[in-house]
Structures are given as structure tokens and as C-alpha cells.
């Protein structure tokens, strides 16, 4: 047995022991996940996958939201001139992904980030590589809010995604300058007003191609506001990736 094989065996054995003591939980149902090399990246039970709704049909060519066979743009993108250059999402927003994201954001399930990033690469790795981003930037959280929660879930997701793609992640380039009302509590029009002047830039991004990362995409107001701020700092292109996308939340 080579040294490489020995290291792999020891690492695998250690993981089995740790998982038996502190088992990971399924990102869908939250129950313990038995160690299995086949599910270490997705981190979900096979039977739980059916509760998620991957975006497999026709999608909006601008934001990635589901559309009918006859449409190329969703209703939001037909009415709104986008500042970002394109976006994709992995799942349609439904109860299963809603509960998973809730635990990720509010129940300290930080380990979900690795699974979610794997899903992003598995679903949209090809198009993201075609976009050729120079840097991955998470949608920022206000410092006071981050202090209370302890972490920014978008930053965790951005870090894991950056590691998979081998692209630099910069969590300091874009900042949230003012505390805003949660977007989910506002109408579409008020979501844009709510984010007016909310973001600032700390870095020179001249000529950079940026990939924004967030957990949920609703109307695109957040991606638009971030893209406008990033482009004002010289960014050449701003794309977006989210875990789930939908309406009515």
C-alpha cells in the first residue's frame, strides 16, 4: 500500500469515526445521514431528493426563473431593465428548500454550504465557467445583523463555491452600508426603494468579471442593486447565482 493510499485510508477511517459520533444531517429532512462516500457531496438521503424541484425546464435567459415553452424572459425581466448580466439558480422555491435554507440561515447549519455549493457546480458549472468570473462576491449582510447571527450564509456559500471553481472569493469588496427592511416583507416596487444606496464598494474592480452569490432570488432587486454598485466601481460584468428562485416569499 502506497503512502497516498495509507493517507486516504486514514482520512476515510477518521471520517467514518467522526460521522458515527457526530453524524451529519440531511440538508432536506435534517435527520442524521449515515456515512456513505456516494452522498458526501450532496449530503442528502436518496429518498429526500424527490422533495426538491430542480430547474430542468425552460428558464428565463436573464435571471434563470422558470418560464413557459413560448417565453424567453420571465414576467419580472420583461418589465425590468436588469443591471446584472445574467443569473442562474438550482431549485425552484418550494417547502423543502425553504425549510432547508431556513436551517442554514437561522439554525447555524453552516455545514450545508458545502452541499449547496456542490449543487451549484453540478447544475451550472458549465455556464459559470463560460462566464469566466475573476472573483466571487457574496451578497453582503449589514455588520450589526451579522454580529447578531454570527455569520453571513451567502458568504459561507460563496467560499465553498469559490473553492470548487478555484476562483478567488472576496467578502470585503462589497458592503451593506445601511440596515434595510427584510426584502420578503416588501412589495416588488418597495424592494428596489429599500435597497437604494444600501451597498458600497471597498475595492477597485476595474475590468473585473464578478459572480454574485446569494441563497434566494425573488424579484432580482438585490442582484440589480449589487450589480449597479459593482459596475460603478468598474466591474465589466456582473453575474449572479442563487440556490433557489421563485415568487411569493
C-alpha positions in Angstrom: 0.0 0.0 0.0 1.4 3.4 -1.0 1.7 6.4 1.3 -1.1 8.0 -0.7 -3.3 5.0 -0.2 -2.5 5.0 3.5 -3.3 8.7 3.9 -6.6 8.2 2.1 -7.5 5.2 4.2 -6.7 7.0 7.5 -8.7 10.1 6.3 -11.6 7.9 5.4 -11.4 5.9 8.6 -11.3 9.2 10.6 -14.3 10.5 8.8 -16.3 7.3 9.5 -15.5 7.6 13.2 -16.4 11.3 13.4 -19.6 10.7 11.4 -20.6 7.9 13.8 -20.1 10.2 16.8 -21.3 13.5 15.2 -23.4 12.4 12.2 -24.1 15.0 9.5 -27.7 15.7 8.8 -29.5 15.5 5.6 -30.0 19.0 4.1 -33.6 18.2 3.2 -35.1 16.4 6.2 -32.5 17.3 8.8 -32.3 13.7 10.2 -28.8 12.0 10.6 -27.1 11.0 7.5 -25.2 7.7 7.6 -21.7 7.9 6.2 -21.6 6.9 2.6 -18.9 8.1 0.1 -21.6 8.5 -2.5 -23.6 11.1 -0.6 -20.8 13.1 1.0 -21.1 15.9 -1.5 -24.9 16.1 -1.8 -25.4 15.3 1.8 -29.0 14.2 1.4 -30.9 10.9 1.5 -31.7 9.5 -1.9 -35.4 9.4 -1.0 -35.3 13.1 0.0 -34.2 14.3 -3.4 -37.8 13.9 -4.7 -38.9 16.7 -2.5 -36.7 19.2 -4.2 -37.6 20.8 -7.6 -34.6 21.3 -9.8 -35.0 23.8 -12.6 -35.0 21.4 -15.5 -37.5 23.0 -17.9 -37.2 26.3 -19.9 -35.9 29.2 -17.9 -35.6 33.0 -18.3 -32.5 33.8 -20.2 -31.8 36.7 -17.9 -32.5 35.5 -14.3 -33.0 31.8 -14.6 -36.6 31.7 -13.4 -39.0 29.1 -14.8 -40.9 30.2 -17.9 -43.3 28.6 -20.3 -42.2 27.0 -23.6 -43.0 30.1 -25.5 -41.2 32.6 -23.4 -37.5 33.6 -23.2 -38.0 36.1 -20.4 -40.0 35.8 -17.1 -42.6 38.5 -16.3 -40.2 40.3 -14.0 -37.5 40.6 -16.6 -40.0 41.7 -19.2 -40.8 44.7 -17.1 -37.4 45.4 -15.6 -34.2 46.5 -17.2 -31.6 44.4 -15.5 -28.3 45.7 -14.3 -26.8 42.3 -13.8 -25.7 40.4 -17.0 -27.2 37.0 -16.3 -28.2 34.7 -13.4 -28.9 31.1 -12.7 -30.5 29.1 -9.8 -30.5 25.5 -8.8 -34.0 24.9 -7.4 -37.5 26.3 -7.7 -38.6 27.7 -4.3 -40.8 25.2 -2.5 -41.4 24.0 1.0 -38.5 21.6 1.1 -35.8 24.1 0.0 -37.5 26.8 2.1 -37.1 24.7 5.3 -33.5 23.8 4.3 -32.4 27.4 3.7 -34.1 28.4 6.9 -32.0 26.0 8.9 -28.9 27.1 7.0 -29.6 30.8 7.8 -31.1 30.7 11.3 -30.3 27.3 12.9 -26.5 27.5 12.5 -26.4 24.7 9.9 -23.2 26.2 8.4 -22.2 22.8 7.0 -25.0 23.0 4.5 -22.9 25.5 2.5 -20.6 22.7 1.1 -23.6 20.7 -0.1 -25.3 23.7 -1.7 -22.1 24.8 -3.4 -21.7 21.2 -4.9 -25.3 21.5 -6.2 -24.4 24.8 -7.9 -21.4 23.4 -9.6 -23.2 20.2 -10.6 -26.1 22.1 -12.1 -24.5 25.2 -13.5 -20.7 24.6 -13.6 -20.6 24.8 -17.4 -22.3 28.2 -17.7 -20.4 29.7 -14.8 -17.1 28.7 -16.4 -18.3 30.2 -19.7 -18.9 33.5 -17.8 -15.2 33.4 -16.7 -15.6 35.3 -13.4 -12.4 36.7 -11.9 -13.9 37.0 -8.4 -16.8 35.6 -6.4 -18.6 38.1 -4.1 -21.3 37.2 -1.7 -24.3 39.5 -1.2 -23.3 41.3 2.0 -25.1 41.4 5.3 -25.1 44.5 7.5 -22.4 44.3 10.1 -24.9 44.6 13.0 -27.1 41.9 11.6 -24.0 39.6 11.0 -22.9 40.3 14.6 -26.3 39.0 15.9 -26.5 36.0 13.6 -22.8 35.2 13.8 -22.3 34.6 10.1 -23.5 35.5 6.6 -24.9 32.5 4.9 -24.2 33.9 1.4 -20.5 34.3 2.4 -20.3 30.7 3.5 -21.9 29.6 0.2 -19.6 31.9 -1.8 -16.5 30.5 0.0 -17.4 26.9 -0.8 -18.3 27.7 -4.4 -15.0 29.6 -4.8 -13.1 26.5 -3.5 -14.9 24.2 -6.0 -14.2 26.5 -9.0 -10.8 27.6 -8.0 -11.8 31.3 -8.1 -10.9 33.9 -5.6 -13.7 34.9 -3.1 -13.7 38.5 -1.8 -16.1 39.1 1.1 -14.8 42.6 1.7 -15.2 44.2 -1.8 -19.0 44.8 -1.4 -20.5 46.1 1.8 -24.0 46.8 3.0 -24.0 50.4 4.3 -27.4 50.6 5.8 -29.7 48.3 7.7 -32.7 47.5 5.4 -36.1 46.0 6.0 -36.1 42.3 5.0 -37.0 42.1 1.3 -39.6 39.4 1.9 -41.7 41.9 3.8 -42.0 44.3 0.9 -43.7 44.6 -2.5 -41.7 44.4 -5.6 -41.5 48.2 -6.1 -40.6 48.8 -2.4 -37.9 46.2 -2.6 -36.0 48.4 -5.1 -36.6 51.6 -3.0 -35.5 49.7 0.1 -32.1 48.9 -1.5 -31.4 52.4 -2.8 -28.0 53.4 -1.6 -27.8 50.2 0.5 -24.4 49.0 -0.9 -20.9 50.3 -1.2 -17.6 49.1 -2.7 -14.2 49.0 -1.0 -12.1 47.7 -3.8 -11.2 48.8 -7.3 -13.0 46.3 -9.6 -12.0 47.9 -12.9 -12.4 45.3 -15.7 -13.4 42.5 -13.3 -16.0 39.9 -14.1 -17.9 39.3 -10.9 -20.1 36.3 -9.8 -22.5 37.3 -7.1 -23.7 34.6 -4.7 -26.9 34.6 -2.6 -29.2 31.9 -1.2 -32.5 33.1 -2.6 -33.6 35.1 -5.6 -37.1 36.6 -5.7 -37.5 39.7 -7.9 -33.9 40.4 -8.7 -33.8 43.7 -6.8 -30.9 42.6 -4.7 -28.8 41.4 -7.6 -29.6 44.6 -9.5 -28.6 46.9 -6.7 -25.4 45.0 -6.1 -24.6 45.0 -9.8 -25.2 48.7 -10.1 -22.8 49.3 -7.2 -20.1 46.9 -8.5 -20.3 48.4 -12.0 -19.9 51.9 -10.6 -16.6 50.6 -9.2 -15.5 49.5 -12.7 -16.8 45.9 -12.9 -17.0 44.8 -16.5 -19.7 42.1 -16.0 -21.8 41.0 -13.0 -23.5 37.6 -13.0 -25.5 36.0 -10.2 -26.0 32.5 -8.8 -28.5 31.6 -6.2 -29.6 28.3 -4.6 -33.3 28.8 -5.2 -35.6 31.1 -7.1 -39.3 31.8 -7.1 -42.1 34.2 -6.2 -44.4 34.8 -3.3 -42.0 34.8 -0.3 
